[in-house]
């Protein structure tokens, strides 16, 4: 990348995080060298400010400061590019869809209910939960608009269905609504193809996978999160019951999506990434690969050097759950600098799902039916 473009991208990355005086200073830079000097000056002032602050704005600023270090210019430029990249969504976006004959409530387990969002306000509640988990408690870097809205949102939200787990025994909000404690975002292939594609396509080339199985219907799973106190078997089981109900209602055949490890240093993730490569890699017919420009090698250790028990212990619960169900893992990982994660591709044909789980939830998703 030419130096001038790196400078422009760094400027864009800074604009939503700097004060007016800082922005003016950057815009008045004489050349790239002067621009970098001014970034260093802003960074030092930011360090001083953040040392006196608390809360999520301080944490988000600190993460940006780390990215602005001279040795991480390439990383900052790459992240800035993802912020500026237009989302592949057409202008004819429809509001949340209501499916006649499909119940909003998909299942119950005690006081917990799993249901589909029916109104824009439901989607906003799911977005607020995602913001809390990904940005406030997690490692994602929020831009100014996200900090102000206090919601994790993008253009895909308008075309997706949103699965929510609601706790009816918890204290209601000021508005009298029961809290959303878990969520998943669902995007069907027919909807994706009418609006520019899947979210996953930004990281992985899934075109060959879809072409090889042209007669099957794909569903993308994404933006999965659960509040810490609810990260237990009951909540996860109810979420999976909701997904299985949705799959059966829409007669879907394959589930795909990105699943994440915390952290952006693949060397620190060498054991679990290598384990997935050697023990869970998709067979050729179901394989898809990370885009070459973003691909990170997962095969970082020889198979005989891997301790499977230790590797399983290091897998995030979500990825471990996918593997138990019968999922495959795509070829290569991708670093998501905005969210501070290392992503792998999940490919889960319904035909490959472990029979005992289908029996557990019921072929017709009747186990926790409302």
C-alpha positions in Angstrom: 0.0 0.0 0.0 1.5 3.4 -0.9 2.4 5.5 2.1 0.0 8.2 1.3 -2.9 5.8 1.4 -1.8 4.4 4.7 -1.8 7.9 6.0 -5.3 8.6 4.7 -6.6 5.4 6.2 -4.9 6.2 9.5 -6.5 9.6 9.4 -9.9 8.0 8.9 -9.4 5.7 11.8 -8.5 8.7 14.0 -11.3 11.1 13.1 -14.1 9.4 15.0 -11.9 9.2 18.2 -10.2 12.6 18.2 -11.3 16.0 19.4 -11.9 18.9 17.1 -8.4 20.4 17.7 -6.8 17.0 17.0 -8.6 16.7 13.7 -7.6 20.2 12.7 -4.0 19.4 13.5 -4.1 16.2 11.4 -5.7 17.9 8.5 -2.9 20.6 8.5 -0.1 18.1 8.4 2.5 19.1 5.7 3.4 15.6 4.7 3.2 12.0 5.9 6.2 12.4 8.2 4.6 15.4 9.8 1.3 13.5 9.9 2.9 10.6 11.9 4.5 13.1 14.3 1.2 14.7 15.0 -0.3 11.2 15.6 2.4 10.6 18.2 1.5 13.9 19.8 -2.2 13.0 19.9 -1.4 9.5 21.2 0.6 10.9 24.1 -2.2 13.4 25.0 -4.7 10.5 24.8 -2.5 8.5 27.2 -2.6 11.3 29.6 -6.4 11.7 29.3 -7.2 8.0 29.5 -5.0 7.6 32.6 -7.6 9.9 34.3 -10.7 8.2 32.9 -12.7 5.1 33.5 -15.4 3.3 31.6 -15.9 2.0 28.1 -14.8 5.2 26.3 -11.4 5.0 28.0 -11.0 1.4 27.1 -12.0 2.0 23.5 -9.5 4.9 23.3 -6.7 2.8 24.8 -7.3 0.1 22.2 -7.1 2.7 19.4 -3.9 4.1 21.0 -2.3 0.6 20.8 -3.2 0.4 17.1 -1.7 3.8 16.4 1.8 2.7 17.5 4.3 3.1 14.7 4.9 -0.7 14.5 1.2 -1.3 13.9 0.6 1.1 11.0 -0.3 -1.8 8.8 -2.9 -3.2 11.2 -4.5 0.3 11.7 -4.7 0.8 8.0 -6.3 -2.6 7.5 -8.9 -1.9 10.2 -9.6 1.5 8.8 -10.3 -0.1 5.4 -13.0 -2.3 7.0 -14.7 0.7 8.5 -14.8 2.6 5.2 -15.8 -0.4 3.1 -19.4 -0.2 1.8 -21.6 -3.0 3.0 -23.0 -5.1 0.1 -26.6 -4.3 0.9 -29.1 -2.9 -1.6 -31.2 0.2 -0.9 -34.4 -1.8 -1.1 -34.2 -3.1 2.4 -37.5 -4.3 3.9 -38.4 -3.9 7.6 -38.5 -6.9 9.9 -40.5 -9.6 8.3 -43.4 -11.4 9.9 -44.0 -14.9 8.6 -47.7 -15.8 8.6 -48.2 -19.1 10.3 -44.8 -19.1 12.0 -45.0 -18.4 15.7 -42.8 -15.7 17.2 -42.2 -17.9 20.3 -40.1 -20.9 19.3 -39.7 -22.5 22.7 -39.6 -22.2 26.5 -37.5 -23.6 29.3 -38.6 -22.5 32.7 -38.7 -18.7 32.8 -36.6 -18.5 29.6 -38.3 -18.0 26.3 -36.7 -18.1 22.8 -38.4 -16.1 20.2 -37.9 -14.1 17.0 -37.8 -10.3 17.0 -41.1 -9.0 15.7 -40.5 -5.2 15.8 -37.6 -2.8 15.3 -37.6 -2.2 19.1 -36.9 -5.9 19.5 -33.9 -5.7 17.2 -32.6 -2.7 19.1 -32.7 -4.7 22.3 -30.6 -7.4 20.7 -28.2 -4.8 19.4 -27.9 -3.3 22.9 -27.0 -6.8 24.3 -24.4 -7.2 21.6 -22.9 -3.9 22.4 -22.6 -4.8 26.0 -21.0 -8.1 25.3 -18.7 -7.1 22.4 -17.8 -3.6 23.2 -18.4 -2.8 26.9 -17.2 -6.1 28.2 -15.2 -7.4 25.2 -12.3 -6.2 23.1 -14.2 -4.7 20.1 -13.2 -1.1 19.1 -16.2 1.2 19.0 -16.3 4.2 16.6 -18.1 7.4 17.6 -21.5 6.4 16.2 -21.4 3.1 18.1 -20.4 4.8 21.4 -23.2 7.3 21.0 -25.9 4.7 20.1 -24.6 2.1 22.6 -25.7 -0.6 20.1 -23.8 -2.9 17.9 -25.4 -2.5 14.5 -24.7 -2.8 10.8 -26.7 -2.8 7.6 -27.2 -6.6 7.7 -29.4 -6.2 10.8 -32.2 -4.9 8.6 -32.4 -8.1 6.4 -31.7 -10.7 9.1 -34.0 -12.4 11.6 -33.0 -12.0 15.2 -33.3 -14.8 17.7 -33.7 -13.6 21.3 -33.7 -15.4 24.7 -35.8 -13.5 27.2 -35.8 -14.1 31.0 -39.3 -13.6 32.3 -38.2 -14.1 35.9 -35.7 -11.2 35.8 -36.3 -7.6 36.8 -38.0 -5.7 33.9 -36.5 -2.6 32.4 -37.7 0.9 33.1 -40.0 0.5 30.1 -41.5 -2.6 31.6 -39.9 -5.1 29.2 -38.2 -8.3 30.3 -34.4 -8.4 29.5 -32.9 -10.1 26.4 -30.1 -12.3 27.8 -29.0 -14.1 24.6 -29.2 -13.5 20.8 -28.3 -14.9 17.4 -28.6 -13.3 14.0 -30.0 -15.5 11.2 -29.7 -14.8 7.4 -31.2 -17.1 4.9 -29.6 -17.7 1.5 -32.6 -16.4 -0.5 -32.6 -13.1 1.5 -28.8 -12.8 1.2 -28.8 -13.3 -2.5 -31.3 -10.5 -2.9 -29.3 -8.1 -0.9 -25.6 -8.5 -1.9 -24.6 -11.7 -0.1 -23.7 -13.1 3.3 -21.7 -11.3 6.0 -19.3 -14.3 6.0 -18.2 -13.5 2.5 -16.1 -10.6 3.7 -13.7 -13.0 5.3 -14.2 -16.3 3.5 -14.7 -17.3 -0.1 -17.9 -19.5 0.2 -18.9 -19.1 -3.5 -17.5 -22.6 -4.5 -19.1 -24.2 -1.4 -22.5 -22.9 -2.4 -22.1 -23.7 -6.1 -21.1 -27.3 -5.2 -24.4 -27.7 -3.3 -26.7 -25.6 -5.5 -29.7 -27.7 -4.6 -29.3 -27.0 -0.8 -30.5 -24.0 1.2 -28.0 -22.2 3.4 -28.5 -20.3 6.6 -25.9 -18.0 8.1 -25.5 -17.8 11.9 -23.8 -14.8 13.4 -23.5 -12.2 16.2 -24.0 -14.9 18.8 -23.7 -13.6 22.4 -25.1 -14.4 25.9 -24.8 -12.4 29.1 -22.2 -13.9 31.5 -24.7 -15.0 34.2 -26.6 -17.0 31.6 -23.7 -18.8 29.9 -25.0 -22.2 31.0 -26.6 -25.3 29.5 -30.1 -24.1 29.8 -29.6 -20.9 27.8 -27.4 -22.4 25.2 -29.8 -25.3 24.8 -32.8 -22.9 24.3 -30.8 -20.9 21.7 -30.1 -24.1 19.8 -33.7 -25.2 20.1 -34.7 -21.9 18.5 -32.2 -22.3 15.7 -33.3 -25.9 15.1 -37.0 -24.8 15.0 -36.1 -22.1 12.5 -34.2 -24.6 10.3 -37.1 -27.0 10.3 -39.7 -24.2 9.6 -37.7 -22.9 6.6 -36.5 -26.3 5.4 -32.9 -25.3 5.5 -30.0 -27.7 4.8 -26.7 -26.1 5.7 -25.6 -23.7 8.5 -22.5 -21.5 8.0 -21.0 -18.6 9.9 -17.9 -17.2 11.6 -16.9 -18.3 15.1 -14.3 -16.4 17.1 -11.3 -16.9 19.4 -10.5 -13.8 21.6 -7.2 -12.2 20.6 -5.5 -11.4 17.3 -2.2 -13.2 17.8 -2.4 -16.5 16.0 0.8 -17.8 17.5 -0.8 -17.7 20.9 -3.7 -19.7 19.5 -1.4 -22.2 17.8 -2.7 -25.2 19.8 -6.5 -24.8 19.2 -6.1 -23.6 15.6 -3.8 -26.6 14.8 -6.2 -28.9 16.5 -9.1 -27.6 14.4 -7.0 -28.0 11.2 -6.0 -31.6 11.9 -9.1 -32.9 13.6 -12.1 -30.9 12.3 -11.1 -29.6 8.8 -14.0 -29.9 6.4 -13.8 -32.6 3.7 -13.2 -31.4 0.2 -16.9 -31.3 -0.7 -17.7 -29.0 2.2 -14.5 -27.0 2.3 -14.3 -23.2 1.9 -11.2 -21.0 2.3 -10.4 -17.7 3.8 -9.7 -14.9 1.3 -6.0 -15.0 0.3 -5.5 -11.4 1.4 -6.7 -12.1 4.9 -5.9 -15.8 5.4 -4.0 -16.9 8.5 -2.5 -20.4 8.5 -4.2 -22.7 11.0 -1.7 -25.5 10.6 0.9 -24.2 13.1 1.8 -27.4 14.9 2.3 -31.0 13.7 -0.5 -33.3 14.4 1.6 -35.6 16.6 2.7 -32.6 18.7 -0.9 -31.8 19.7 -2.5 -32.8 23.0 -6.2 -33.1 22.0 -7.4 -32.8 25.6 -5.5 -29.6 26.2 -6.6 -28.2 22.8 -10.2 -28.9 23.5 -9.8 -27.1 26.8 -8.7 -24.0 24.9 -11.6 -24.0 22.5 -14.3 -21.4 23.1 -17.6 -23.0 24.3 -19.4 -22.0 21.1 -16.8 -23.7 18.8 -16.8 -26.7 21.1 -20.6 -26.9 20.8 -20.5 -26.7 17.0 -18.0 -29.6 16.9 -20.2 -31.7 19.2 -23.1 -31.2 16.8 -21.1 -32.4 13.9 -19.8 -29.1 12.3 -16.7 -28.9 10.0 -14.1 -26.1 10.1 -13.1 -24.2 6.9 -9.5 -23.7 5.7 -7.6 -20.8 7.2 -8.5 -18.2 9.9 -9.0 -14.5 9.6 -8.0 -11.7 12.0 -10.9 -9.3 12.8 -9.0 -6.3 14.2 -12.2 -4.3 14.9 -13.6 -7.0 17.2 -10.2 -8.1 18.5 -10.8 -11.7 17.4 -9.4 -14.5 15.3 -12.3 -16.0 13.2 -12.8 -19.5 11.8 -15.5 -20.7 9.4 -18.1 -23.1 10.6 -19.8 -25.4 8.1 -22.6 -27.5 9.4 -24.8 -29.6 7.0 -28.0 -30.7 8.6 -27.2 -34.2 7.3 -24.0 -34.3 9.4 -25.6 -33.3 12.7 -25.1 -35.9 15.3 -28.3 -38.1 15.4 -28.5 -38.0 19.2 -28.8 -34.2 19.1 -31.6 -34.4 16.6 -33.3 -37.0 18.8 -32.7 -34.7 21.8 -34.4 -31.6 20.2 -36.9 -33.7 18.2 -37.0 -34.0 14.5 -39.9 -31.5 14.5 -38.2 -29.3 17.1 -40.8 -30.3 19.7 -38.7 -30.7 22.8 -39.1 -27.2 24.2 -42.0 -26.1 22.0 -44.1 -23.4 23.6 
